[in-house]
């Protein structure tokens, strides 16, 4: 009889490519993964891992078993979803992730409301970047993700996932209070020709979006500072090191030496929830999406319209 936990360990190594990465994904130690695989080798009478330089690789037998494990784990998830749907009660463990500003600005209230409505629900929240969240939902490591995409940089959602819009989050240009344009009711991005910029680390979604947005306004980005936290970017703007383009959800309160000025046209990102379509029968998934969609958007943001997909 093959043990489900051992099959899950083997599947994780197959997906992530190493024992260490599999352990991180399953939130266990590498030694725990190794022990599960050693027991699985004894159960099957087959060698499952081979040395490959400093790492390991799956043998042909392990690859075959990992393919079966993927199907078995999918069937188990479907069975659990069907059973929960039959009971009709919002129970069980629900793993939710959100990108950093949503984790701070949305999730505390959402988690509290879910717990108030459904006290038997076991909630676990993670802070994740959007691309990672989508991958982990698709692989079944997360149940629900709160992600974002920008009007000029939409995020691809793989087949097998469903989504529902939550709210829209516009971005403003943040300037030092003594900047010549700081008192305007709105400005065109092209008016910031020659300015230096404060942005996120290269390779991140926020950095790529800022570069794309500036170049579409015929501005070549000239960075003076790189900082991933929006409050840090605001502080750098106030100290006179440049300007920044910051969404309202991530901005928080502004100090007296900083002004936020709306742009024309206004760049906007869409915030939405993503879950596996096959898991949509779970009452817990439906309850979480309902709470998120009915939440009042944070100040300065607008509710999204349109059905889930």
Rosetta silent file (secondary structure, phi, psi, omega in degrees, C-alpha in Angstrom):
SEQUENCE: XXXXXXXXXXXXXXXXXXXXXXXXXXXXXXXXXXXXXXXXXXXXXXXXXXXXXXXXXXXXXXXXXXXXXXXXXXXXXXXXXXXXXXXXXXXXXXXXXXXXXXXXXXXXXXXXXXXXXXXXXXXXXXXXXXXXXXXXXXXXXXXXXXXXXXXXXXXXXXXXXXXXXXXXXXXXXXXXXXXXXXXXXXXXXXXXXXXXXXXXXXXXXXXXXXXXXXXXXXXXXXXXXXXXXXXXXXXXXXXXXXXXXXXXXXXXXXXXXXXXXXXXXXXXXXXXXXXXXXXXXXXXXXXXXXXXXXXXXXXXXXXXXXXXX
SCORE:     score description
SCORE:     0.000 S_00000001
   1 L     0.000  123.343 -179.778    0.000    0.000    0.000 S_00000001
   2 L   -80.416  133.928 -178.581    1.515    3.323   -1.084 S_00000001
   3 L   -84.026  131.457 -175.616    1.464    6.032    1.572 S_00000001
   4 H   -63.903  -39.447 -179.132   -0.114    9.314    0.437 S_00000001
   5 H   -65.053  -35.595  178.784    2.319   11.515    2.382 S_00000001
   6 H   -71.560  -37.828  175.080    5.286    9.781    0.751 S_00000001
   7 H   -63.414  -37.898  178.155    3.770   10.193   -2.687 S_00000001
   8 H   -64.473  -38.881  177.424    3.269   13.879   -1.905 S_00000001
   9 H   -63.971  -44.596  179.494    6.948   14.198   -0.959 S_00000001
  10 H   -64.299  -42.352  178.895    8.041   12.518   -4.205 S_00000001
  11 H   -61.399  -40.522  179.434    5.703   14.709   -6.252 S_00000001
  12 H   -64.007  -41.141  177.165    7.119   17.833   -4.599 S_00000001
  13 H   -63.672  -38.996  178.323   10.699   16.806   -5.445 S_00000001
  14 H   -63.107  -41.880 -177.413    9.578   16.178   -9.026 S_00000001
  15 H   -73.234  -43.886 -171.956    7.957   19.619   -9.290 S_00000001
  16 H   -95.202  -14.120  171.793   10.630   21.673   -7.503 S_00000001
  17 L    88.431   -4.162  178.639   13.723   19.779   -8.620 S_00000001
  18 L  -157.847  160.389  177.912   15.417   19.244   -5.258 S_00000001
  19 H   -65.957  -41.899 -178.556   14.824   17.906   -1.773 S_00000001
  20 H   -63.227  -44.222 -179.857   15.468   21.324   -0.229 S_00000001
  21 H   -67.297  -37.388  177.420   13.005   23.147   -2.486 S_00000001
  22 H   -63.908  -40.933  179.824   10.385   20.452   -1.926 S_00000001
  23 H   -63.611  -40.546  178.674   10.837   20.773    1.839 S_00000001
  24 H   -63.406  -42.439 -178.811   10.382   24.550    1.659 S_00000001
  25 H   -65.579  -38.079 -178.111    7.193   24.184   -0.390 S_00000001
  26 H   -89.904   -1.049  177.891    5.725   21.608    2.001 S_00000001
  27 L    59.794   44.788  174.062    6.953   23.540    5.067 S_00000001
  28 L  -131.991  178.509  179.131    8.935   20.616    6.479 S_00000001
  29 L   -85.706  154.412  175.317   12.645   19.923    6.905 S_00000001
  30 H   -57.538  -34.797  179.339   14.779   18.395    4.123 S_00000001
  31 H   -65.428  -33.155  177.598   15.481   15.436    6.408 S_00000001
  32 H   -65.327  -40.945  176.547   11.737   14.776    6.679 S_00000001
  33 H   -63.104  -45.843 -179.296   11.483   14.638    2.878 S_00000001
  34 H   -60.701  -39.764  178.928   14.499   12.327    2.690 S_00000001
  35 H   -65.377  -40.602  178.559   12.983   10.013    5.297 S_00000001
  36 H   -64.454  -39.771 -179.564    9.686    9.821    3.412 S_00000001
  37 H   -70.158  -36.167  177.491   11.499    8.998    0.176 S_00000001
  38 H   -63.389  -41.037  177.789   13.640    6.342    1.875 S_00000001
  39 H   -66.445  -37.270  179.173   10.483    4.664    3.194 S_00000001
  40 H   -67.097  -35.827  176.252    8.908    4.902   -0.262 S_00000001
  41 H   -62.516  -41.421  178.903   11.970    3.223   -1.760 S_00000001
  42 H   -66.741  -38.686  179.832   11.583    0.344    0.702 S_00000001
  43 H   -64.681  -40.359 -175.785    7.874    0.073   -0.060 S_00000001
  44 H   -92.534  -15.249 -176.213    8.399   -0.051   -3.815 S_00000001
  45 L    67.713   27.557 -176.707   11.722   -1.905   -3.846 S_00000001
  46 L  -131.400  148.813  171.342   13.063    0.710   -6.264 S_00000001
  47 L   -79.431  128.551 -175.749   15.739    3.393   -6.221 S_00000001
  48 L  -105.895  -28.295 -178.403   14.015    6.752   -6.580 S_00000001
  49 E  -124.556  142.192  174.913   16.851    9.293   -6.408 S_00000001
  50 E  -124.748  148.109  175.711   20.278    9.391   -8.032 S_00000001
  51 E   -65.436  137.480  178.165   23.172   11.730   -7.375 S_00000001
  52 E  -140.394   88.100 -172.651   23.489   14.460   -9.995 S_00000001
  53 L    65.693 -125.194  178.219   26.480   16.670   -9.234 S_00000001
  54 L   -86.373   -8.819 -177.828   25.683   18.395   -5.960 S_00000001
  55 E  -113.890 -155.781  179.534   21.994   17.581   -6.239 S_00000001
  56 E  -133.515  161.481  172.795   19.770   14.636   -7.056 S_00000001
  57 E  -137.422  156.703 -179.878   17.578   13.580   -9.944 S_00000001
  58 E   -77.156  140.193  172.603   14.638   11.231  -10.201 S_00000001
  59 L   -75.205  171.952  177.091   15.177    7.763  -11.621 S_00000001
  60 H   -60.091  -39.827  178.621   12.885    6.445  -14.345 S_00000001
  61 H   -62.977  -40.806  179.724   10.936    4.544  -11.693 S_00000001
  62 H   -67.160  -40.033  178.486   10.533    7.711   -9.638 S_00000001
  63 H   -60.739  -42.384  177.959    9.397    9.687  -12.669 S_00000001
  64 H   -63.821  -44.066 -179.204    6.712    7.109  -13.416 S_00000001
  65 H   -67.085  -35.437  179.270    5.575    7.059   -9.797 S_00000001
  66 H   -65.571  -35.238  176.586    5.550   10.878   -9.641 S_00000001
  67 H   -63.835  -44.260  177.022    3.197   10.990  -12.641 S_00000001
  68 H   -64.894  -38.506 -179.499    0.803    8.644  -10.874 S_00000001
  69 H   -60.740  -39.841  179.945    1.213   10.653   -7.653 S_00000001
  70 H   -60.662  -43.780  179.661    0.100   13.833   -9.424 S_00000001
  71 H   -68.545  -39.864  179.922   -3.112   12.175  -10.576 S_00000001
  72 H   -63.619  -44.891 -179.227   -3.710   10.566   -7.174 S_00000001
  73 H   -64.922  -35.813  177.414   -3.258   13.856   -5.318 S_00000001
  74 H   -65.581  -40.242  178.300   -5.632   15.594   -7.750 S_00000001
  75 H   -65.701  -39.257  178.364   -8.250   12.907   -7.136 S_00000001
  76 H   -62.283  -43.817  179.461   -7.828   13.249   -3.371 S_00000001
  77 H   -62.357  -43.187  178.718   -8.349   17.008   -3.612 S_00000001
  78 H   -62.076  -42.409  179.069  -11.477   16.516   -5.736 S_00000001
  79 H   -62.352  -42.014  179.509  -12.818   13.960   -3.252 S_00000001
  80 H   -64.515  -41.982  179.151  -12.208   16.332   -0.346 S_00000001
  81 H   -63.305  -43.488  179.504  -13.913   19.186   -2.205 S_00000001
  82 H   -63.346  -39.933 -178.908  -16.916   17.002   -3.044 S_00000001
  83 H   -66.904  -42.461  177.646  -17.205   15.810    0.548 S_00000001
  84 H   -63.670  -40.310  179.557  -17.062   19.358    1.909 S_00000001
  85 H   -63.417  -38.365  179.450  -19.648   20.443   -0.661 S_00000001
  86 H   -64.320  -41.686  178.799  -21.928   17.589    0.394 S_00000001
  87 H   -69.479  -31.833  177.961  -21.676   18.618    4.034 S_00000001
  88 L    72.897   11.194 -179.058  -22.279   22.231    3.040 S_00000001
  89 L  -107.828  146.990 -178.778  -20.319   23.558    6.011 S_00000001
  90 L   -89.013   92.191 -177.676  -17.375   25.947    5.880 S_00000001
  91 L  -136.580  178.637  176.212  -14.704   23.910    7.647 S_00000001
  92 E    92.071 -177.694 -178.370  -11.180   22.640    7.053 S_00000001
  93 E   -93.230  132.498  178.025   -7.896   24.342    6.351 S_00000001
  94 E  -125.346  116.573 -179.043   -7.803   27.235    3.889 S_00000001
  95 E  -100.747  116.888 -176.343   -4.417   28.513    2.744 S_00000001
  96 E  -118.642  141.411  174.399   -4.567   32.043    1.328 S_00000001
  97 E  -125.395  154.013  177.281   -1.757   34.192   -0.066 S_00000001
  98 E  -145.248  148.858  175.344   -1.633   37.882   -0.934 S_00000001
  99 L   -69.783  160.951 -165.376    0.979   40.164   -2.440 S_00000001
 100 H   -51.910  -48.552 -176.274    2.645   42.439    0.142 S_00000001
 101 H   -70.039  -31.814  175.789    0.455   45.553   -0.001 S_00000001
 102 H   -72.134  -35.064  176.996   -2.747   43.501   -0.081 S_00000001
 103 H   -60.313  -34.418 -179.801   -1.451   41.371    2.796 S_00000001
 104 H   -86.644  -40.785 -170.730   -1.150   44.573    4.820 S_00000001
 105 H   -94.301  -16.070 -174.761   -4.098   46.579    3.505 S_00000001
 106 L  -120.987  -46.499 -167.085   -6.761   43.933    2.846 S_00000001
 107 H   -68.028  -35.602  179.558   -6.113   40.639    4.576 S_00000001
 108 H   -54.995  -45.779  179.388   -6.267   41.591    8.281 S_00000001
 109 H   -69.884  -42.231 -177.831   -9.908   42.658    7.942 S_00000001
 110 H   -62.784  -44.371  179.565  -10.792   39.831    5.513 S_00000001
 111 H   -63.989  -40.112  178.436   -9.332   37.138    7.751 S_00000001
 112 H   -63.498  -40.899  179.662  -11.137   38.586   10.760 S_00000001
 113 H   -68.227  -39.825  177.101  -14.462   38.617    8.921 S_00000001
 114 H   -62.005  -43.352 -179.405  -13.978   35.040    7.707 S_00000001
 115 H   -67.123  -35.550  178.998  -13.177   33.866   11.229 S_00000001
 116 H   -66.129  -42.687 -177.712  -16.194   35.707   12.631 S_00000001
 117 H   -76.432  -34.508 -172.494  -18.547   34.122   10.103 S_00000001
 118 L  -133.644   76.855 -174.135  -16.977   30.664   10.066 S_00000001
 119 L   -62.923  -18.356  179.539  -15.211   29.914   13.378 S_00000001
 120 L   -86.270   -3.095  179.954  -14.486   26.294   12.372 S_00000001
 121 E   -80.064  129.273  179.694  -12.408   27.396    9.396 S_00000001
 122 E   -96.312  105.065 -173.726   -8.632   26.951    9.921 S_00000001
 123 E   -97.914  139.621  174.255   -7.015   29.906    8.146 S_00000001
 124 E  -137.061  123.382 -178.691   -3.367   30.221    7.101 S_00000001
 125 E  -113.824  141.230  175.989   -2.104   33.301    5.257 S_00000001
 126 E  -124.711  146.421  170.438    1.165   33.767    3.366 S_00000001
 127 E   -94.653  122.537 -176.034    2.720   36.874    1.845 S_00000001
 128 L  -140.679  152.996  169.702    3.791   36.074   -1.709 S_00000001
 129 L   -73.138  150.898 -172.193    4.624   37.875   -4.938 S_00000001
 130 H   -56.139  -45.572 -177.484    1.808   37.505   -7.519 S_00000001
 131 H   -61.658  -39.591  179.300    3.608   35.217   -9.992 S_00000001
 132 H   -66.096  -40.268  179.313    4.593   32.819   -7.242 S_00000001
 133 H   -58.245  -47.040 -176.905    1.046   32.778   -5.876 S_00000001
 134 H   -61.730  -42.693  178.467   -0.445   31.798   -9.221 S_00000001
 135 H   -61.111  -42.631 -175.822    2.064   28.961   -9.646 S_00000001
 136 H   -72.943  -32.289  173.735    1.366   27.656   -6.145 S_00000001
 137 H   -66.125  -44.646 -179.294   -2.411   27.787   -6.592 S_00000001
 138 H   -60.737  -33.815 -178.362   -2.079   25.898   -9.895 S_00000001
 139 L   -86.772   -3.849  178.590    0.050   23.233   -8.167 S_00000001
 140 L    86.189   11.359  179.988   -2.375   22.866   -5.273 S_00000001
 141 L   -85.645  -22.486  173.390   -0.045   24.326   -2.631 S_00000001
 142 L  -124.252  151.297  177.820   -2.357   27.273   -1.999 S_00000001
 143 L   -89.991  -35.060 -172.742   -6.141   27.311   -2.044 S_00000001
 144 E  -149.809  142.707  179.615   -6.690   30.973   -2.863 S_00000001
 145 E  -132.945  142.654  173.173   -4.515   33.892   -3.950 S_00000001
 146 E  -105.934  111.376 -172.377   -5.012   37.654   -3.980 S_00000001
 147 E  -126.041  178.598 -175.981   -3.059   38.923   -6.988 S_00000001
 148 E  -138.928  153.726  160.544   -2.748   41.984   -9.189 S_00000001
 149 E  -146.340  157.775 -178.667   -2.237   43.017  -12.756 S_00000001
 150 E  -100.010  154.425  179.693   -1.864   46.399  -14.395 S_00000001
 151 L   -55.732  -37.593 -177.781   -3.864   47.684  -17.357 S_00000001
 152 L   -97.445    4.225  177.202   -0.692   47.829  -19.439 S_00000001
 153 E  -148.749   71.903 -177.193    0.818   44.609  -18.033 S_00000001
 154 L   -67.021  151.307  178.900   -1.892   41.959  -17.543 S_00000001
 155 L   -96.653  132.794  178.016   -1.088   38.764  -15.667 S_00000001
 156 L   -76.364  133.921  175.880   -1.653   35.442  -17.393 S_00000001
 157 L  -111.606  116.810 -174.936   -3.875   33.020  -15.457 S_00000001
 158 L   -61.284  158.537  174.537   -3.240   29.387  -16.453 S_00000001
 159 L   -60.319  141.831 -179.140   -5.969   27.064  -17.629 S_00000001
 160 L    98.292   -4.284  177.425   -7.705   25.356  -14.740 S_00000001
 161 E  -112.886  146.910  174.966   -7.849   28.474  -12.561 S_00000001
 162 E  -112.573  159.266 -178.278  -10.811   30.769  -11.964 S_00000001
 163 E  -143.341  154.298  176.562  -10.717   34.426  -10.976 S_00000001
 164 E  -138.819  131.340  178.393  -13.005   37.086   -9.530 S_00000001
 165 E   -69.816  143.047  179.663  -12.376   40.870   -9.557 S_00000001
 166 E  -111.292  -60.979  176.969  -12.170   42.528   -6.138 S_00000001
 167 E  -160.293  171.510 -179.790  -11.323   46.223   -6.572 S_00000001
 168 E  -113.883  142.589 -172.108   -9.231   48.638   -8.617 S_00000001
 169 E  -127.113  101.618  178.680   -6.199   50.466   -7.290 S_00000001
 170 E   -76.075  155.974  176.627   -4.989   53.637   -9.083 S_00000001
 171 E  -111.553  142.115  176.099   -1.412   54.864   -8.807 S_00000001
 172 E  -116.368  158.611  172.276   -0.384   58.496   -8.258 S_00000001
 173 E   -84.819  132.722 -178.510    2.936   60.205   -8.723 S_00000001
 174 E  -105.321  123.004 -174.254    4.502   61.021   -5.358 S_00000001
 175 E  -125.977  155.680  171.481    6.529   64.247   -5.252 S_00000001
 176 E   -62.867  146.690 -174.906    8.364   66.292   -2.668 S_00000001
 177 L   -60.460  -27.391 -179.402    6.080   69.036   -1.286 S_00000001
 178 L   -92.825    9.323  177.436    8.305   71.777   -2.745 S_00000001
 179 L   -68.824  142.028 -177.688    8.276   70.276   -6.252 S_00000001
 180 L   -57.215  -26.505 -178.195    6.889   72.752   -8.850 S_00000001
 181 L   -97.640    0.882 -172.257    4.131   70.306   -9.839 S_00000001
 182 L   -66.968  -23.164 -178.222    3.170   69.222   -6.318 S_00000001
 183 L   -92.583    1.193 -177.385    0.246   71.656   -6.058 S_00000001
 184 L   -75.695  149.022  176.710   -1.441   70.636   -9.321 S_00000001
 185 L   -70.874  -29.691  173.118   -4.803   68.770   -9.227 S_00000001
 186 E  -163.736  157.476  179.640   -3.426   66.325  -11.815 S_00000001
 187 E  -138.128  160.329  173.074   -0.519   66.113  -14.227 S_00000001
 188 E   -88.729  139.626 -177.372    0.460   64.308  -17.387 S_00000001
 189 H   -58.024  -33.363 -178.530    3.285   61.807  -16.946 S_00000001
 190 H   -63.602  -19.926  178.630    5.175   63.426  -19.840 S_00000001
 191 H   -70.505   -9.154 -178.806    5.512   66.601  -17.720 S_00000001
 192 H   -96.584   22.160  175.882    8.018   64.714  -15.553 S_00000001
 193 L   -56.031  132.843  178.100   10.680   64.661  -18.268 S_00000001
 194 L    89.221   -5.953  179.083   14.129   64.868  -16.707 S_00000001
 195 L   -77.331  152.255  170.949   13.064   63.656  -13.266 S_00000001
 196 L   -94.472  151.834 -170.706   14.941   60.941  -11.409 S_00000001
 197 E  -120.912  150.236  173.362   12.914   57.994  -10.151 S_00000001
 198 E  -112.314  123.327 -175.063   12.703   55.810   -7.080 S_00000001
 199 E  -141.550  179.620  179.460   11.576   52.278   -7.895 S_00000001
 200 L   -81.839  173.050 -176.206   11.537   48.634   -6.882 S_00000001
 201 L   -63.559  139.569  174.854   14.274   46.092   -7.541 S_00000001
 202 L   -55.108  142.232 -178.659   14.900   45.113  -11.185 S_00000001
 203 L    94.340  -13.132  177.047   13.200   41.854  -12.077 S_00000001
 204 L   -88.318  159.149  178.626   10.161   42.502   -9.875 S_00000001
 205 H   -58.038  -42.708 -177.117    6.671   43.063  -11.236 S_00000001
 206 H   -65.745  -39.647  178.568    6.593   46.613   -9.845 S_00000001
 207 H   -65.039  -47.897 -177.966    9.918   47.553  -11.438 S_00000001
 208 H   -62.083  -39.458  179.151    8.973   46.150  -14.835 S_00000001
 209 H   -64.946  -43.307 -179.334    5.613   47.919  -14.725 S_00000001
 210 H   -62.342  -44.805  179.227    7.193   51.277  -13.855 S_00000001
 211 H   -61.001  -44.844  179.575    9.733   51.011  -16.679 S_00000001
 212 H   -62.042  -43.818 -178.811    6.981   50.074  -19.154 S_00000001
 213 H   -63.361  -44.078 -179.668    4.738   52.921  -17.976 S_00000001
 214 H   -65.816  -43.608 -177.559    7.492   55.533  -18.259 S_00000001
 215 H   -67.261  -31.866  176.196    8.638   54.375  -21.677 S_00000001
 216 H   -68.775  -19.099  173.805    5.086   54.469  -23.020 S_00000001
 217 L   -96.627   15.015  179.687    5.093   58.150  -22.031 S_00000001
 218 L    63.525   30.934  175.400    8.416   58.560  -23.924 S_00000001
 219 L  -111.164  127.248  174.969   10.342   58.842  -20.660 S_00000001
 220 L   -91.068  119.276 -173.925   13.525   56.838  -20.207 S_00000001
 221 L   -63.699  130.566  176.163   13.726   55.902  -16.507 S_00000001
 222 L  -120.368  102.746 -173.104   16.684   57.370  -14.626 S_00000001
 223 E   -87.903  134.671  174.346   16.777   55.724  -11.201 S_00000001
 224 E  -103.127  -28.653 -177.694   18.315   57.405   -8.191 S_00000001
 225 E  -146.027  147.022  174.648   17.213   54.853   -5.574 S_00000001
 226 E  -120.845  122.109  179.634   15.956   51.269   -5.483 S_00000001
 227 L  -150.458  131.946 -175.508   13.696   50.269   -2.579 S_00000001
 228 L   -84.806  -24.362 -179.144   11.046   47.552   -2.489 S_00000001
 229 L   -88.799  129.187 -179.417    8.932   48.910    0.375 S_00000001
 230 H   -61.350  -39.568  176.521    6.570   51.732   -0.569 S_00000001
 231 H   -58.925  -33.938  176.763    6.990   53.553    2.777 S_00000001
 232 H   -66.915  -41.856  178.052   10.743   53.645    2.078 S_00000001
 233 H   -60.824  -41.817  178.725   10.094   55.088   -1.379 S_00000001
 234 H   -61.513  -43.086  179.549    7.874   57.779    0.185 S_00000001
 235 H   -63.463  -38.579  178.812   10.610   58.687    2.680 S_00000001
 236 H   -67.853  -36.936  175.274   13.176   58.965   -0.122 S_00000001
 237 H   -62.170  -46.544 -179.012   10.838   61.225   -2.096 S_00000001
 238 H   -61.168  -28.853  179.202   10.394   63.460    0.937 S_00000001
 239 L   -84.492    2.367  174.518   14.165   63.729    1.306 S_00000001
 240 L    86.768   21.019 -176.284   14.426   65.035   -2.257 S_00000001
 241 L   -92.971    1.875  178.719   15.949   62.001   -3.961 S_00000001
 242 L   145.867 -168.623  177.483   13.410   61.761   -6.778 S_00000001
 243 E  -119.576  167.873 -176.906    9.777   60.934   -7.484 S_00000001
 244 E  -144.295  155.906  176.081    7.881   57.658   -7.401 S_00000001
 245 E  -112.214  110.458 -168.933    4.759   56.113   -8.874 S_00000001
 246 E  -128.516  128.978  175.205    2.902   54.418   -6.005 S_00000001
 247 E   -64.730  152.222 -177.260   -0.484   52.658   -5.864 S_00000001
 248 L   -67.871  -34.281  179.683   -2.859   53.967   -3.236 S_00000001
 249 L   -60.323  -35.472 -175.894   -3.222   50.593   -1.524 S_00000001
 250 L   -94.256    1.294 -168.712    0.483   50.495   -0.762 S_00000001
 251 L   -86.904  -43.464 -175.500    0.980   54.136    0.081 S_00000001
 252 L    71.205 -167.791  177.964   -0.466   54.662    3.534 S_00000001
 253 L   -70.883  145.732 -178.700   -0.467   58.102    5.121 S_00000001
 254 L  -101.519  140.428  176.779    1.870   60.688    3.644 S_00000001
 255 L   -72.348  166.770 -176.711    4.228   62.864    5.699 S_00000001
 256 L   -62.028  -23.075 -176.408    3.987   66.682    5.413 S_00000001
 257 L   -90.524   13.055 -177.037    6.981   66.880    3.053 S_00000001
 258 E  -133.962  143.934  174.958    5.345   64.678    0.370 S_00000001
 259 E  -127.214  145.195  173.610    2.408   65.129   -2.012 S_00000001
 260 E  -109.844  124.446 -175.993    0.536   62.565   -4.136 S_00000001
 261 E  -118.549  126.062  176.964   -0.751   63.947   -7.446 S_00000001
 262 E   -61.839  149.276  179.106   -3.158   62.019   -9.721 S_00000001
 263 E  -102.334  157.678  176.658   -1.955   61.296  -13.249 S_00000001
 264 E  -129.719  114.517   -5.700   -3.739   61.788  -16.540 S_00000001
 265 L   -70.735  159.392 -172.104   -4.467   59.133  -17.812 S_00000001
 266 L   -88.414  117.298  174.690   -4.538   57.317  -14.496 S_00000001
 267 L   -69.427  135.847 -174.164   -2.572   54.033  -14.288 S_00000001
 268 E  -137.212  138.622  173.011   -4.652   51.424  -12.496 S_00000001
 269 E  -109.393  148.760 -179.877   -4.051   47.905  -11.297 S_00000001
 270 E  -101.412  130.794  177.340   -6.765   45.305  -10.895 S_00000001
 271 E  -103.968  128.288 -178.417   -6.883   43.247   -7.701 S_00000001
 272 E  -145.995  162.394  178.541   -8.502   39.838   -8.027 S_00000001
 273 E  -101.553  144.748 -179.005   -8.803   36.447   -6.360 S_00000001
 274 E  -131.042  138.378  176.941   -7.634   33.229   -8.016 S_00000001
 275 E  -150.155  163.175  177.506   -8.451   29.615   -7.155 S_00000001
 276 E   -72.007  131.030 -178.060   -8.424   26.210   -8.823 S_00000001
 277 H   -58.418  -38.571 -179.175  -11.615   25.658  -10.769 S_00000001
 278 H   -65.834  -22.112 -178.781  -11.830   22.045   -9.567 S_00000001
 279 H   -94.430    2.341 -175.123  -11.790   23.251   -5.962 S_00000001
 280 L   -64.048  -19.711  179.099  -14.591   25.773   -6.446 S_00000001
 281 L   -71.926  -16.161  179.408  -17.093   23.315   -4.923 S_00000001
 282 L   -65.113  124.133  176.654  -15.441   23.748   -1.535 S_00000001
 283 H   -56.412  -32.574 -179.128  -17.694   25.895    0.674 S_00000001
 284 H   -64.536  -39.986  177.822  -14.548   27.435    2.201 S_00000001
 285 H   -63.524  -48.558 -178.097  -13.398   28.742   -1.188 S_00000001
 286 H   -61.997  -39.576 -179.355  -16.814   30.178   -1.956 S_00000001
 287 H   -65.312  -42.127 -178.939  -17.052   31.772    1.504 S_00000001
 288 H   -65.954  -43.412  179.381  -13.625   33.424    1.200 S_00000001
 289 H   -64.364  -39.373  178.256  -14.341   34.825   -2.262 S_00000001
 290 H   -61.307  -45.145  179.384  -17.704   36.138   -1.054 S_00000001
 291 H   -62.384  -44.748 -178.085  -16.092   37.962    1.873 S_00000001
 292 H   -64.521  -39.560 -177.699  -13.372   39.437   -0.330 S_00000001
 293 H   -73.824  -26.763 -177.729  -15.813   40.637   -2.992 S_00000001
 294 H   -92.491   -4.430  179.054  -18.185   42.229   -0.466 S_00000001
 295 L   -65.184  143.748  171.860  -15.469   44.050    1.435 S_00000001
 296 L   -70.346  125.875  179.622  -15.502   47.842    1.272 S_00000001
 297 L   -59.937  148.485  176.138  -12.440   48.846   -0.775 S_00000001
 298 L   -54.806  155.476 -178.362   -9.785   50.747    1.157 S_00000001
 299 L   -53.284  136.792  179.166  -10.161   54.591    0.982 S_00000001
 300 L    89.258   -6.014 -179.366   -9.300   55.988   -2.445 S_00000001
 301 L  -110.389  162.599 -179.591   -9.971   52.686   -4.225 S_00000001
 302 E  -122.926  147.331  178.326  -13.016   51.571   -6.190 S_00000001
 303 E   -66.783  141.117  175.954  -14.881   48.276   -6.247 S_00000001
 304 L   -78.216  153.657  176.893  -14.299   46.189   -9.347 S_00000001
 305 L  -119.065  154.459  178.143  -17.232   45.268  -11.538 S_00000001
 306 L   115.987  149.859 -177.973  -17.806   42.153  -13.549 S_00000001
 307 L   -75.895  162.073  170.283  -18.405   38.480  -12.797 S_00000001
 308 L   -67.453  156.737 -178.108  -15.767   35.988  -11.781 S_00000001
 309 L  -116.658    0.000    0.000  -14.268   33.933  -14.567 S_00000001
